Amino acid sequence: MASNYNLDDHTSPHGAHTRRIVERSDGPATVLAIGFAMGPLIFSAIGSEGILPFLIGAAAIMLAFVPIYIARDESPVLDEKPQKHFLRYVYLVPTATAAVFVFGAVEAGGLSLFPVYANRSGLNESHAALLLTVMGIGNMFQIPFGMISDKLKDRRPMLFMMALAGLAGALALPFLVEHWWLMAGLLLVWGGCVSGLYTVGLAHLGSRLTGSDLAAANAAFVFCYAVGTVAGPQAIGAAIDITGNDGFAYALAGFFG
């Protein structure tokens, strides 16, 4: 929802400046990263037993209603309709939609199943949760990544480098999982590269389209993210079942590959 507002709020039939789009997308994405970091940190402090973790989670969800209520009357005014069918926009800027699909798959699948992977690798519950916090802190790197991408005419090489870093990081997981500090350093950098796929992908999308086409393409962008969040946990879970614990890393590498 936040990403839809980021683009649509600055979209008009006369076009939108990419820098404004990137700046608006970095803010909510950074708050999202803070949430990713805080959740496991709280979990590592209070544990998973009793009703307290559920009460804290419920309170966080209720808190999310506040910005939704504040923005209830915010709606962009578009004087023209998109020129193409919705699904056409999925393929119109394929680098951006592929990047956000990978981000959604790795984010949802990686974060949800990492505790299982870490626990089976010998890490206790607290240490696994702290590693997720480190990954969440790494997600904040998308701010400088967005600023760097704003200076580029073609963001596809940057997206390729991020995907390559994601592939290398995923393949390194089985070799570093028994060394907590090395694993933390890897996840800090890896988390930044993964989250950068969203920010830089959105900027790439904004640089290629304007007006109602940009609004429609942003809807396709979010659609691909949602598909990734469904496909990621399913594929990664199946890989673990079929190939063992290291299937977690191999499935993540498969998405980047």
C-alpha positions in Angstrom: 0.0 0.0 0.0 2.8 2.4 0.8 4.5 1.8 -2.5 1.3 2.5 -4.4 0.9 5.8 -2.6 4.6 6.7 -3.2 4.3 6.6 -7.0 0.6 7.5 -7.4 0.9 10.6 -5.3 3.4 12.1 -7.7 2.0 10.7 -10.9 0.2 13.0 -13.3 -0.5 13.0 -17.1 2.4 15.3 -17.5 4.9 12.9 -15.9 6.8 12.6 -12.6 10.4 13.2 -11.7 12.3 10.1 -10.8 14.2 11.7 -7.9 10.9 12.6 -6.2 9.7 9.0 -6.6 12.9 7.6 -5.1 12.9 10.0 -2.2 9.3 9.2 -1.3 9.9 5.4 -1.6 13.0 5.4 0.6 11.1 6.7 3.6 8.4 4.0 4.0 10.9 1.3 2.9 13.2 2.4 5.6 10.4 2.3 8.2 9.7 -1.2 6.9 13.3 -2.1 7.4 13.2 -0.8 11.0 10.2 -2.9 11.6 12.0 -6.0 10.3 14.9 -5.2 12.6 12.8 -4.5 15.7 10.6 -7.5 15.5 13.3 -10.2 15.9 15.0 -8.0 18.5 11.9 -7.9 20.6 11.5 -11.7 20.0 15.0 -12.4 21.2 14.4 -10.4 24.4 11.0 -11.8 25.4 11.1 -15.3 23.9 8.3 -17.2 22.2 6.4 -18.5 25.2 3.2 -17.2 26.7 0.8 -14.6 25.4 3.1 -11.6 25.5 4.6 -12.0 22.0 1.1 -12.2 20.6 -0.1 -9.1 22.5 2.9 -7.1 21.2 2.2 -8.3 17.6 -1.4 -7.4 17.9 -0.6 -4.0 19.2 1.8 -3.4 16.3 -0.9 -4.4 13.8 -3.4 -2.0 15.5 -0.8 0.8 15.3 -0.7 0.3 11.5 -4.3 1.6 11.3 -3.2 5.1 12.3 -1.4 6.0 9.0 -4.0 4.3 7.0 -6.7 6.3 8.6 -4.7 9.6 8.2 -4.3 8.9 4.4 -7.9 7.8 3.9 -8.7 10.8 1.7 -5.5 10.8 -0.3 -6.1 9.8 -3.9 -4.3 10.9 -7.0 -6.2 12.6 -9.8 -5.5 11.1 -13.2 -7.2 12.6 -16.3 -6.3 9.8 -18.6 -6.6 6.0 -18.6 -3.7 3.5 -19.0 -3.0 2.7 -22.6 -2.5 -1.0 -22.1 -4.0 -4.0 -20.4 -2.8 -4.5 -16.8 -0.8 -7.7 -17.5 1.0 -5.9 -20.3 2.7 -3.6 -17.7 4.2 -6.7 -16.0 6.4 -7.2 -19.1 6.8 -3.5 -20.1 9.7 -2.9 -17.7 10.8 -6.5 -17.0 13.9 -5.7 -15.1 11.9 -3.8 -12.5 9.2 -6.3 -12.1 11.6 -9.2 -12.0 13.7 -7.4 -9.3 10.6 -6.8 -7.1 9.5 -10.4 -7.6 12.8 -11.7 -6.3 12.7 -9.2 -3.4 9.2 -10.4 -2.4 10.2 -14.1 -2.6 13.4 -13.7 -0.7 11.9 -11.3 1.9 8.9 -13.5 2.7 10.5 -16.9 2.3 13.9 -16.0 3.7 12.6 -14.1 6.8 9.9 -16.6 7.6 12.0 -19.8 7.2 15.4 -18.5 8.4 14.7 -19.3 12.1 14.0 -22.9 11.0 17.2 -23.0 9.0 19.2 -21.5 11.8 17.8 -23.7 14.5 18.4 -26.9 12.5 22.0 -25.6 11.9 22.6 -25.5 15.7 21.8 -21.8 16.5 19.5 -21.2 19.5 16.3 -19.2 19.2 17.8 -15.9 20.5 20.9 -16.0 18.2 18.7 -16.7 15.2 16.4 -13.8 16.0 19.4 -11.4 16.4 20.7 -12.4 13.0 17.3 -11.4 11.6 17.7 -8.1 13.3 21.1 -7.6 11.7 19.5 -8.4 8.3 16.8 -5.8 9.0 19.5 -3.2 9.8 21.1 -4.0 6.5 17.8 -3.2 4.8 18.4 0.5 5.7 21.2 0.5 3.1 18.5 1.1 0.5 18.7 4.8 1.2 22.3 5.2 -0.1 21.5 2.7 -2.8 18.6 4.9 -3.9 20.7 8.0 -3.9 23.4 6.3 -6.0 20.8 5.0 -8.5 19.4 8.5 -8.8 22.6 9.6 -10.4 22.5 6.7 -13.0 20.9 7.0 -16.4 20.5 3.2 -16.7 19.9 1.3 -13.4 19.9 -2.2 -14.9 23.7 -2.8 -14.2 23.1 -1.8 -10.6 20.2 -4.2 -10.3 22.4 -6.9 -11.9 25.2 -6.3 -9.4 22.7 -6.5 -6.5 21.3 -9.8 -7.8 24.8 -11.1 -8.2 25.6 -10.2 -4.6 22.4 -11.8 -3.5 23.4 -15.0 -5.3 26.8 -15.1 -3.8 25.5 -14.4 -0.3 22.9 -17.2 -0.5 25.5 -19.7 -1.6 27.8 -18.7 1.2 25.2 -19.3 3.9 25.9 -23.0 4.5 29.6 -22.3 5.0 29.2 -19.5 7.5 26.1 -20.5 9.5 28.3 -22.1 12.3 30.2 -18.8 12.7 27.8 -16.2 14.2 29.8 -13.1 13.6 30.7 -14.0 10.1 27.1 -14.8 9.4 26.0 -11.5 10.9 28.4 -9.6 8.7 27.2 -11.4 5.6 23.5 -10.8 6.4 24.1 -7.1 7.1 25.5 -6.6 3.5 23.2 -9.2 2.0 20.1 -7.6 3.5 21.0 -4.3 2.0 21.5 -5.7 -1.5 18.2 -7.6 -1.3 16.2 -4.6 -0.2 17.9 -2.5 -2.8 16.2 -4.5 -5.5 12.9 -2.9 -4.4 14.2 0.7 -4.2 16.3 0.7 -7.4 13.7 -1.4 -9.2 11.0 1.2 -8.4 13.3 4.0 -9.5 14.0 2.2 -12.8 10.3 1.8 -13.3 9.7 5.6 -12.7 12.4 6.5 -15.2 10.8 4.6 -18.0 7.2 5.6 -17.8 5.0 8.7 -17.0 1.4 9.6 -16.3 -1.3 7.0 -16.1 1.1 4.4 -17.6 3.4 4.9 -14.6 0.5 4.5 -12.1 -0.7 1.3 -13.9 2.9 -0.1 -14.0 3.3 0.6 -10.3 0.2 -1.6 -9.7 1.9 -4.3 -11.8 5.1 -3.8 -9.8 3.2 -4.4 -6.5 1.4 -7.3 -8.1 4.8 -9.0 -8.9 6.0 -8.3 -5.3 2.8 -10.0 -4.0 3.3 -13.0 -6.3 6.9 -13.3 -5.0 5.7 -13.3 -1.3 3.6 -16.3 -2.1 6.1 -18.2 -4.3 9.1 -17.6 -2.0 8.0 -19.5 1.1 6.5 -22.3 -0.9 9.6 -22.9 -3.0 12.0 -22.5 -0.1 10.0 -24.8 2.1 9.8 -27.4 -0.6 13.6 -27.2 -1.2 14.3 -27.8 2.5 12.0 -30.8 2.5 13.5 -32.3 -0.6 17.2 -31.5 -0.2 17.6 -31.0 3.5 18.5 -27.9 5.5 20.9 -26.5 2.9 17.9 -26.4 0.5 17.1 -23.0 2.2 20.3 -21.5 0.7 20.0 -23.2 -2.6 16.4 -22.0 -3.1 17.4 -18.5 -2.3 20.2 -18.7 -4.8 17.8 -20.0 -7.4 15.6 -16.9 -7.1 18.7 -14.7 -7.7 20.0 -16.9 -10.5 
